[in-house]
Amino acid sequence: MGHIYLVGMMGSGKSSVAQLLAQQLARPAIDLDQEIVTREGMSINQIFQERGETYFRGVETKVLKTCAAQTDAVIATGGGIVLLDENFAIMRATGTVFYLAAPIDELFEHVRGDTTRPLLKQADPKQALRDIFAAREARYKQADHIINTAGMRPRGIADAIMSVVKGSS
């Protein structure tokens, strides 16, 4: 199966679910955003403010390539990783991609008031979230598996993914 990649919108639970899945599978958990912060020595917010989104996306691809070359892991990606075809190709070639599909209202509840989300620093953050989702939804749906997470907690999401993983091994 290779790596297990978790994609989806900010607030969909990718980081929490990755930790739970990694424990169940006895694999390392990798959070790409954390890897970027470590590599760059600054927060995602700072990278966006000082260097811009284009720079961030380039670093994101480099970090993805580095992580993809490591031992099989559960990898929580940033919400925008699907914007570049190259990233999707890397993920598909080295593992299985799961899209954590959550309703906008739930996503907003998870990210409301979170000042670490540079793309939500708008007058109407909920509308910004809707716009981001509209721009990315078709890309997310290209994942190998779609997990509808509506009303689910991270443990339930991890269990749903485990059912798929066990069924394909």
N, C-alpha and C positions, 0 to 999 in steps of 0.2 A: 504493500500500500504506500510505502514511502512516508513523507511528511503528511501531517494533517494540517491544512490551512483553514483558518476561520476568517471569513470575510463578512462584511455587513456594515451597516451604518454605525456611527458613533453612538454609544449607549446601548448597543445590542447585546453586550455581555461577553464579547470576544475574549477579553483578558481573563475574566473570572472563569469562564468555561474552559479556557486553555489550561489553567492550573488544575482544575478538576480532572480533565481528560488525561493530562500528563501523569497525574497520580495513578489513575486507573490503568493506564497503559505502560507504566514504568518507563516513561520517556521524558526527556527534558521539555520544559515549556519555555517558549521564546516569545517575548512581546516585542514586535518590531519597533514600535514607538520608543520603548525603553532602550532598545539597542541603538536607535538613532540618537537619543539624548546622551547616552554614554559616549558614543563615537564623536558627536559634535561638541560635547561639553556645555550644552545649553538646552533649555526647554524647547519643546515644539513651538510654543508661543514666541519665544525669542528668535528661533530660526525663521518663522514666518515674518516677524516684524523686521528683522535685520537683513535677511537674505531673500525672502519671498517664497511663494509656493513652488515656483519652478525649481529653485534650488533644492527645496525640501524633497520634491518628487524625485529628483536625481539621486539624492542621498538615499532615499527610501529604496530605490531600485538596487543601488550598490549593496545596501545592507541585506536586502532580500537575497541577492546572489550569494553573499557570504553565508547566510543562514541556510540556504538551499543546498549548499555544498557540505553541510555538516551531517552528523548522524541523525537518523529519523527523529523528528520532534513534533510537538504540537505547537503550531505557530499562529499567534494572534496578530493579524495584520491591522494596519491603519485603515480607516474607512475609505480612503481615496486610492488605495493601492490598485484597484481595478481600472482606474482611469487610463493606464498605459497598457497597451497590448502586450508589450514585452513582459510585464509583471505577470499577467495571466498565463503567458506561455511558460514562464519559469515555474510557476506554481503547478500547472498541469503536468509539466515534464518531470517534476520531482515529487509529486504527491497527489493527494485528493483534496478538492476544494469544497468546503461546506459554507453555504450562505445562511447566516442567522437572520431570518426574515422576521422583523418585528413591526407592529403598527406604529405610525408616527406619534400618536399620543403617548404610547409607552416609552418610545425613544426620548421624547421631550421630557417626560417625567424623570428619566435617568440622567439627563444632561442639563436640566434647568438649573441655572445659577452656577454652573461649572465654568469658571473663568479661564480654564486651561484649553478651551476649545476655540482656536483662532477663527474658524470659519463661522462661528455663531456670534461673533462680536458685531452684531447688527442691531438696528433699532427694534426689529421684530425677529428675535431668534427662532421662534417657532416657524415663521414663514421661511427663514433662511434654511432651516432643517428640511422643510418640505421641498424647497428648490434643489437642495443638494440631493435629496432622495430621488427626485424626478430625473435629475441628470445621471444618476448612477444605477437606478433600479434595473434597467435592461442588462447592464454589465454584471451586476450581482447574480442575476438569474442564469448566467452562463456557467455558474458553479456546477460541480458534479452532482451535488445534493443540496436541496433546499430544506431547511429545518424551520417550520413555522413555530416561532417562539412566543406567540401571543399568550400572555398570562402565565408564562413559565418562569421558574427561578433557574439560576445557573445549574443546579444539580439535575433538574429535569431535562434541560437542554443537553447537558453532558451525557445523560442516560440515553437520550434519543440518538445522539451521534454514535454512542457505543453500540447501539442496536444495529446501526448501518455498518459499522466497522466489523462487528462480529459476523454479520451476514455475508460480508464480502471476503472473509478470510478462510 
